[in-house]
Amino acid sequence: MRIMLAISSLGAGGAERVMTILAGAFARRGHEVWLVTLGQSGADFYTVEPRVRRIALGIMGESPNKLRALWANLRRLRAFRRVISTIEPQALLSFMTSMNVLAILACVRLPVRVVISERVDPVAHQENRIWATLRSLVYRRADTVVVQTEKIAEWFRAKSWKGVRIIVIPNPVVPAPDEAISLEQPGPFLLAAGRLTHQKGFDLLIRAFAEATTRPRELRLVIAGEGPETQPLCDLASELGLAAQVTLPGRVRNLSALMRAALAFVLPSRYEGFPNVLLEALAAGVPCVAADAPGGTREILGDGAYGLLVPPGDSQALAEAITLIATDAELRQRLSTAATAAIERYDLDRVVNQWERVLAGA
């Protein structure tokens, strides 16, 4: 099968990570695969499988006003349609709302099966009004809409888009190679990772870490990632007297190795789609604590069987969970052992089989 995958960029995000995993898996199974981005390849954070044909259109950018934004998107639409017409894929898979809208419009009257995927909970995440309106208007033209949890599927089915199939396919998990990592500051640490934005709740985590007074004195908190809240988070740690105990190392390429060295992994998000970083933590065998936020977190942790769940936005409850997991070695061992069962349904081959069936129209 000739497959095209499309996403705005290959920056350091969960959706981008999943798309590169799927592209590589399809190529290894003998499919002809193209991975197209609106952004430039020089900004890629993830490595693409050599058998995948990479096309970077280099037409991303901020627009100073709505008129310029409209013109920029029309330009992107024309460029994307030219690529589709040239490659003539049998199926096109697109990730994320704005890219999905462009993909559907670019394929109008072309003999391409269009499969689009939302990567966040639409109830918790308020999409830009223009893109939300376009989503309502054009998603009905897609062959299939793929989401990551049944709850999100119910939201889309309630839109009553006649003839549109909405199905659930979770993210795959790919265990990373067993690499070692050299730590600048040895000793026990909690790890969190993700884009440093309000959504991810790292401010709540720092406050919870400060409130967890019964934690071991030598325990540190490491928050890996980049984003607009980098400086505010550093400032918050300083205000709380934690400058020496909270580290923000930026983007970390060998994150799985860092996970294996951590005492526990913490996901404090206010809302999620389907947090791949949590799957990676489970695959690394690290015990997990997570906010029971909208999205796929509860599903991944088996209603609390595979990790500790706390109410979202509750720094006190998160502090208590941090204290518990930091001081209870037996609990950490139990959760680490349970992680094997937690990731079974997210096996790469199993998930790729589901995607292949959808892209083939089965």
JOJODA-V580287 format. One record per pair of residues at least 6 apart in sequence whose C-alpha atoms are under 6 Angstrom apart, sorted by sequence separation. I is the first residue (numbers start at 1). J is the second residue. If there is no record, write none. Layout:
i->{I;I}
j->{J;J}
This chain:
i->{10;27;63;94;237;292;301;41;40;100;39;292;34;40;289;291;292;33;34;35;36;37;38;39;149;288;289;290;291;292;293;34;36;38;39;144;146;148;291;292;38;39;91;140;144;145;146;147;148;274;291;38;90;91;92;93;94;95;96;144;146;148;264;266;268;271;273;274;91;93;96;264;265;266;267;268;270;271;272;140;222;224;226;260;264;266;24;81;220;221;222;223;224;225;226;220;222;224;225;224;9;20;114;115;117;4;6;8;77;114;115;116;117;118;306;1;2;3;4;5;6;7;8;9;117;189;193;195;196;4;6;188;189;190;191;192;193;194;195;196;189;191;193;195;197;306;11;12;196;10;11;10;270;287;287;287;286;285;285;282;201;201;200;201;199;200;199;190;189;190;192;189;190;191;192;188;190;180;179;3;2;5;2;3;4;5;6;7;3;5;208;212;175;211;215;208;209;204;208;212;120;121;120;119;173;121;172;172;172;172;14;91}
j->{16;33;69;100;243;298;307;56;56;116;56;309;52;58;307;309;310;52;53;54;55;56;57;58;168;307;308;309;310;311;312;54;56;58;59;164;166;168;311;312;59;60;112;161;165;166;167;168;169;295;312;60;112;113;114;115;116;117;118;166;168;170;286;288;290;293;295;296;114;116;119;287;288;289;290;291;293;294;295;164;246;248;250;284;288;290;49;106;245;246;247;248;249;250;251;246;248;250;251;251;37;48;142;143;145;33;35;37;106;143;144;145;146;147;335;31;32;33;34;35;36;37;38;39;147;219;223;225;226;35;37;219;220;221;222;223;224;225;226;227;221;223;225;227;229;338;44;45;229;44;45;45;312;332;335;336;336;336;339;339;268;269;269;270;269;270;270;262;262;263;265;263;264;265;266;263;265;257;257;89;89;92;90;91;92;93;94;95;92;94;315;319;283;319;323;318;319;315;319;323;272;273;273;273;346;295;346;347;348;351;276;359}
